[in-house]
């Protein structure tokens, strides 16, 4: 046992005394290739000598290593890392990061010593760099001439302008949108807008009144039709409705094709004729007797009704010059469901047709006199489903719709200044120019007959 201890002590002493001390300053780390793509290496011979390891390759076979090329040896020779004699020998390079990890794990004392040397080298490098920079500044200040200062200023401004233009171009082409880390919102450049000329947007001297009664230059002109909706003294028109919307009492009439249902509706209309005007104000009149198997026309057909001032002026006369009634071959009556060969009494009778839809009917089925039939053939007559007011051109408020007993044109009571539908005969203004022909049956309101 004593002999073993003595032998071990001899080996330790031989390791301590067999290798001379290798300072950490001689352990060089270099970059190869020296360009930007290079990596940092250390020589295996220097590392083994610094760590005191005899067979470094056998002890650490897992480390990545490679043989130095001839160019690499010449590069190290220029840096005085190796001698000229070592250039002829085979040298091995190790990755510096693996060597540093090895020293941290197994040789912490050596790593601490090497770290101190690295810090001193970095401090010395910064000091040398600062000295070089100070010398360059002194040389530049001595060489700068006062006459060249404006030129240098222009050159600096030109460089700054080029940098700004390049930066703005890069922003518009490559970084138009960016993610805001503060609000988590993607910011996008604002779109371009067309700008009106200055004279179009110039504000006048009195753009708006600040106190009641103050003069102002901005005002709106209203047409006579628009003034009828305003309560200056009393509003003549109710608020306008969208003509494409269905009427307030527009329900499905698909069951009206049955004869019995049609007879009941005609009876109810006859009963409503005897009602007073006060009772008709709060109730909506039922549908007319001209409900055909085709059903009501679509609301879009109503929108085609003329509504402009020109159309109102065209109905001031009793007839439209040159107007020809619509001809529908093989048409059938919406009430008796028969053609022109036979009416509900079994006699041949021509049909009248609506100018807005395909509804047709016998005059006898619609309780029309011959004078009324001859009158409605002189202008675009409308059936009960398509009837619109001559004044406002709207099909709504059917319970307030009344018809002329001479020409069968429709009018709203509030459009002609009446509070309710009159109980007797009523003749419109365009028919009062000529003496009306007496009729046997009075017609009041929309519920009196088809029109």
C-alpha positions in Angstrom: 0.0 0.0 0.0 2.9 2.3 0.8 4.5 1.5 -2.5 1.3 2.3 -4.4 1.0 5.7 -2.7 4.6 6.4 -3.5 4.1 5.6 -7.1 1.0 7.8 -7.3 2.9 10.6 -5.8 5.6 10.2 -8.3 3.1 10.4 -11.1 1.6 13.6 -9.7 5.0 15.1 -9.3 5.9 14.2 -12.8 2.7 15.8 -14.1 3.4 18.9 -12.1 7.1 19.1 -13.0 7.0 17.5 -16.5 5.3 20.5 -18.2 6.5 24.0 -18.0 3.9 26.7 -17.1 2.0 27.9 -20.2 0.5 31.4 -19.6 -3.0 32.2 -20.6 -1.8 35.1 -22.7 -0.3 32.6 -25.2 -3.7 30.9 -25.7 -4.8 32.5 -29.0 -8.4 32.5 -30.4 -8.6 33.4 -34.1 -11.2 33.6 -36.8 -11.2 31.6 -40.0 -11.9 32.5 -42.7 -11.2 36.1 -41.7 -14.3 37.4 -43.5 -17.9 37.6 -42.1 -18.6 33.9 -42.7 -15.7 32.7 -40.5 -15.8 30.9 -37.1 -13.6 31.1 -34.1 -11.0 28.4 -33.5 -8.2 27.4 -31.1 -5.1 25.3 -31.7 -5.3 21.9 -30.1 -1.6 21.9 -29.2 -1.9 25.2 -27.3 -5.1 24.1 -25.5 -3.5 20.8 -24.4 -0.4 22.5 -23.2 -2.4 25.2 -21.3 -4.6 22.5 -19.6 -1.7 20.1 -19.0 -3.2 17.2 -20.9 -0.8 14.8 -22.6 -3.1 13.0 -25.0 -5.9 15.5 -25.6 -7.4 13.7 -28.6 -7.6 10.4 -26.8 -9.1 12.0 -23.7 -11.7 14.1 -25.5 -12.6 12.3 -28.8 -16.0 13.9 -29.1 -14.7 17.4 -29.7 -15.0 18.6 -33.3 -11.6 19.0 -34.8 -10.0 19.5 -38.2 -6.6 19.8 -39.8 -5.3 23.3 -40.7 -4.8 24.1 -44.3 -1.7 25.7 -45.8 -3.4 29.1 -46.2 -4.6 29.0 -42.6 -1.0 28.2 -41.4 0.3 31.2 -43.4 -2.4 33.4 -41.9 -1.4 32.3 -38.3 2.2 32.8 -39.2 1.5 36.4 -40.1 -0.3 36.9 -36.8 2.8 35.4 -34.9 0.6 32.7 -33.4 2.8 29.9 -34.6 6.5 29.8 -35.6 8.0 29.0 -39.0 8.9 25.5 -37.7 5.3 24.8 -36.7 4.1 25.6 -40.2 5.7 22.4 -41.4 4.0 20.3 -38.8 0.5 18.9 -38.7 -1.7 21.2 -36.6 -5.3 20.6 -35.4 -8.0 23.3 -34.9 -10.8 23.1 -32.3 -13.9 25.1 -32.0 -13.4 27.8 -29.4 -17.0 27.5 -28.0 -16.5 23.8 -27.3 -13.1 24.5 -25.6 -14.7 27.2 -23.4 -17.4 24.8 -22.4 -14.9 22.1 -21.5 -12.8 24.5 -19.4 -16.0 25.7 -17.5 -17.0 22.1 -16.7 -13.6 20.4 -15.9 -11.1 23.3 -15.5 -12.8 26.2 -13.7 -9.5 27.6 -12.4 -8.0 27.7 -15.9 -11.2 29.3 -17.2 -11.2 32.0 -14.6 -7.6 32.8 -15.5 -8.4 32.8 -19.2 -11.4 35.1 -18.6 -9.2 37.7 -16.8 -6.9 37.7 -19.8 -9.8 38.1 -22.2 -11.1 41.1 -20.2 -7.7 42.7 -20.2 -7.3 42.2 -24.0 -10.8 43.7 -24.6 -9.9 46.7 -22.4 -6.7 47.1 -24.2 -8.4 46.9 -27.6 -10.9 49.6 -26.7 -8.1 51.8 -25.4 -6.1 51.4 -28.6 -9.2 52.1 -30.7 -9.9 55.3 -28.8 -6.3 56.4 -29.2 -6.5 55.8 -32.9 -9.8 57.7 -33.1 -8.4 60.6 -31.1 -5.4 60.8 -33.4 -7.6 60.8 -36.5 -9.7 63.6 -35.0 -6.7 65.7 -34.4 -5.4 65.1 -37.9 -8.8 65.9 -39.4 -9.2 69.1 -37.5 -5.8 70.2 -38.6 -6.5 69.3 -42.3 -10.0 70.9 -42.5 -9.9 74.3 -44.3 -12.4 77.0 -43.6 -13.1 77.3 -47.3 -14.3 73.7 -47.6 -16.7 73.8 -44.7 -19.8 74.8 -46.9 -18.9 72.0 -49.2 -18.9 69.5 -46.3 -22.2 70.9 -45.1 -23.8 70.4 -48.5 -22.4 66.9 -48.7 -23.8 66.0 -45.3 -27.2 67.4 -46.2 -27.1 65.4 -49.5 -26.3 62.2 -47.6 -29.1 62.9 -45.2 -31.6 63.5 -48.0 -30.6 60.3 -49.7 -31.0 58.4 -46.5 -34.5 59.9 -45.9 -35.7 59.2 -49.4 -34.5 55.6 -49.2 -36.2 55.2 -45.8 -39.5 56.6 -47.1 -39.4 54.5 -50.2 -38.7 51.4 -48.1 -41.6 52.3 -45.8 -44.1 52.6 -48.7 -42.9 49.5 -50.6 -42.0 47.0 -47.8 -43.5 48.3 -44.6 -46.8 49.9 -45.5 -48.6 48.3 -42.6 -47.3 47.5 -39.1 -48.5 46.0 -35.9 -48.8 48.4 -33.0 -47.6 46.6 -29.9 -49.3 49.2 -27.6 -52.8 48.8 -28.9 -52.6 45.5 -30.8 -53.9 47.3 -33.9 -52.5 46.9 -37.5 -51.9 50.4 -38.7 -52.5 51.0 -42.4 -51.7 54.2 -44.4 -54.6 56.5 -44.9 -56.1 56.5 -48.4 -55.9 59.5 -50.7 -58.9 61.7 -51.2 -59.9 64.2 -53.8 -59.8 67.7 -52.6 -62.2 70.4 -53.9 -60.7 73.7 -55.0 -60.5 76.5 -52.5 -63.1 78.7 -54.1 -65.7 75.8 -53.8 -65.1 75.4 -50.1 -64.7 79.0 -49.1 -66.9 80.0 -46.2 -69.1 83.0 -46.6 -69.3 86.0 -44.3 -72.5 84.8 -42.7 -72.5 81.0 -42.9 -74.8 80.3 -39.9 -77.0 82.2 -37.5 -75.7 82.3 -33.9 -78.8 83.9 -32.4 -82.5 83.7 -33.4 -83.3 86.1 -36.2 -79.7 86.8 -37.2 -79.0 87.1 -41.0 -77.3 84.1 -42.7 -76.5 83.4 -46.3 -77.1 79.6 -46.2 -80.6 78.5 -46.7 -82.5 75.8 -48.6 -85.1 76.3 -51.3 -88.2 74.1 -51.0 -90.4 73.1 -53.9 -94.2 73.5 -53.6 -94.6 69.7 -53.2 -92.0 69.7 -50.4 -93.8 72.6 -48.6 -97.0 70.5 -48.5 -95.2 68.1 -46.0 -94.1 71.0 -43.7 -96.3 72.4 -40.9 -96.1 76.0 -41.9 -99.8 76.5 -41.1 -101.1 72.9 -41.5 -99.4 70.1 -43.3 -101.4 69.1 -46.4 -99.5 65.8 -46.9 -98.7 63.1 -44.5 -95.1 61.8 -44.3 -94.2 60.2 -47.6 -93.9 56.4 -47.7 -91.6 54.2 -49.7 -93.6 53.1 -52.8 -91.7 49.8 -53.0 -93.1 48.8 -49.6 -96.5 47.0 -49.5 -99.6 48.9 -48.5 -100.7 48.8 -44.9 -103.6 46.4 -45.6 -101.8 44.3 -48.2 -102.6 40.7 -47.3 -102.5 37.6 -49.5 -105.4 37.3 -51.8 -104.7 33.9 -53.3 -108.0 32.6 -52.1 -110.0 35.3 -54.0 -110.0 33.1 -57.1 -113.0 31.2 -55.7 -116.4 32.6 -56.9 -118.0 32.3 -53.4 -115.2 34.4 -51.9 -115.6 37.0 -54.6 -119.3 37.2 -54.0 -118.8 37.8 -50.3 -116.4 40.6 -50.9 -118.8 42.2 -53.3 -121.6 42.0 -50.7 -119.3 43.5 -48.1 -118.5 46.4 -50.4 -122.2 47.0 -51.1 -122.8 47.2 -47.3 -119.9 49.6 -46.9 -121.5 52.0 -49.4 -124.3 52.6 -47.0 -122.0 53.4 -44.1 -121.3 57.0 -43.1 -118.2 59.0 -43.7 -117.3 59.0 -39.9 -117.4 55.2 -39.8 -115.1 54.9 -42.8 -112.5 57.2 -41.2 -111.3 54.7 -38.6 -111.6 51.5 -40.7 -109.7 50.3 -43.8 -111.8 49.5 -46.8 -111.7 45.8 -48.1 -110.3 44.9 -51.4 -112.1 45.6 -54.5 -114.2 43.2 -56.6 -111.6 43.1 -59.3 -109.4 40.6 -57.3 -108.3 38.2 -60.0 -106.8 34.7 -59.8 -103.4 36.3 -60.6 -103.5 38.1 -57.2 -102.2 41.6 -56.4 -99.6 43.1 -58.6 -96.2 43.6 -57.1 -95.3 46.7 -55.3 -92.6 47.5 -57.9 -95.5 47.9 -60.4 -96.9 50.7 -58.3 -93.5 52.5 -58.4 -94.0 52.9 -62.1 -96.9 55.2 -61.6 -96.2 58.8 -62.7 -95.5 61.0 -59.7 -93.9 64.2 -61.1 -95.5 67.5 -61.7 -95.7 66.8 -65.4 -98.0 63.8 -64.7 -100.2 65.9 -62.4 -100.6 68.5 -65.2 -101.5 65.7 -67.6 -104.7 64.8 -65.7 -106.1 68.3 -65.5 -108.0 67.7 -68.7 -110.7 65.1 -69.0 -108.9 63.0 -71.6 -105.3 62.3 -72.8 -105.0 63.2 -76.5 -104.0 60.2 -78.6 -104.4 57.7 -75.9 -105.4 54.2 -76.9 -106.6 51.6 -74.3 -104.5 48.5 -73.8 -105.6 45.4 -75.8 -105.1 42.0 -74.1 -106.2 39.0 -76.2 -107.9 36.1 -74.5 -108.4 38.2 -71.3 -110.8 37.0 -68.7 -112.9 38.9 -66.1 -111.5 38.8 -62.6 -115.0 38.5 -61.1 -116.9 36.1 -63.3 -113.8 34.4 -64.8 -115.3 34.6 -68.3 -114.1 36.2 -71.5 -115.6 38.8 -73.8 -118.0 36.3 -75.3 -120.1 36.1 -72.1 -120.5 38.1 -68.9 -122.2 37.1 -65.7 -125.6 37.7 -67.4 -124.6 35.5 -70.3 -124.3 38.4 -72.8 -121.3 39.3 -74.9 -119.4 42.3 -73.5 -116.0 43.8 -74.1 -113.6 44.0 -71.2 -111.7 46.9 -69.8 -108.0 46.5 -68.9 -105.8 48.1 -66.2 -103.0 50.2 -67.6 -100.6 49.1 -64.8 -101.2 45.3 -64.5 -103.0 42.5 -66.3 -106.3 42.7 -64.5 -109.4 42.9 -66.6 -113.1 43.0 -66.0 -116.6 43.4 -67.5 -118.1 46.8 -67.0 -121.3 45.2 -65.8 -119.4 43.1 -63.3 -117.7 46.2 -62.0 -121.1 48.1 -61.9 -119.9 50.7 -64.4 -122.1 52.8 -66.6 -121.5 53.3 -70.3 -120.6 56.9 -69.7 -118.0 55.9 -67.2 -116.6 53.2 -69.5 -116.3 55.7 -72.4 -114.5 58.1 -70.0 -111.9 55.7 -68.6 -110.9 54.7 -72.1 -109.6 58.2 -72.7 -106.7 58.0 -70.1 -104.5 55.3 -68.5 -107.1 53.8 -66.1 -106.0 51.9 -63.1 -107.7 49.0 -61.3 -108.4 48.9 -57.6 -105.1 47.2 -56.9 -103.0 49.7 -58.8 -105.0 52.8 -58.0 -102.8 55.8 -57.0 -103.6 59.3 -55.9 -103.5 61.8 -58.8 -102.1 64.6 -56.6 -99.3 62.8 -54.6 -98.9 59.7 -56.8 -98.8 57.3 -53.8 -100.8 54.1 -53.4 -100.9 54.1 -49.6 -103.7 55.2 -47.2 -106.3 53.2 -49.2 -108.9 54.0 -46.5 -108.6 57.7 -47.4 -108.8 57.1 -51.1 -111.9 58.3 -53.0 -112.8 58.3 -56.7 -114.5 60.7 -59.0 -118.0 59.7 -60.1 -117.3 60.8 -63.6 -113.8 59.8 -64.6 -113.0 57.3 -61.8 -109.7 58.9 -60.9 -108.4 58.4 -57.4 -107.7 61.1 -54.8 -106.7 61.2 -51.1 -109.0 63.1 -48.9 -106.1 65.0 -47.3 -104.7 65.8 -50.8 -107.8 67.7 -51.8 -108.4 69.3 -48.4 -111.3 67.1 -47.2 -111.5 65.7 -43.7 -113.5 62.6 -44.7 -115.0 60.9 -47.7 -118.2 62.6 -48.7 -121.4 60.7 -48.4 -122.9 61.8 -51.8 -121.6 62.2 -55.3 -118.2 63.7 -55.6 -116.6 65.1 -58.8 -113.0 66.1 -59.2 -111.8 69.5 -60.4 -111.0 68.4 -63.9 -114.5 67.0 -64.5 -116.4 70.0 -63.0 -115.7 72.0 -66.1 -118.4 70.1 -68.0 -121.8 69.3 -66.5 -121.7 65.7 -65.3 -124.1 63.1 -66.4 -126.5 61.9 -63.7 -125.9 58.4 -62.5 -128.2 55.9 -60.8 -125.7 54.6 -58.3 -123.6 56.9 -56.2 -120.0 56.0 -55.6 -118.2 57.0 -52.5 -114.7 56.0 -51.4 -112.5 53.2 -52.5 -114.9 50.6 -51.1 -117.8 51.6 -53.5 -116.6 49.7 -56.6 -113.6 48.6 -58.5 -111.5 51.4 -59.9 
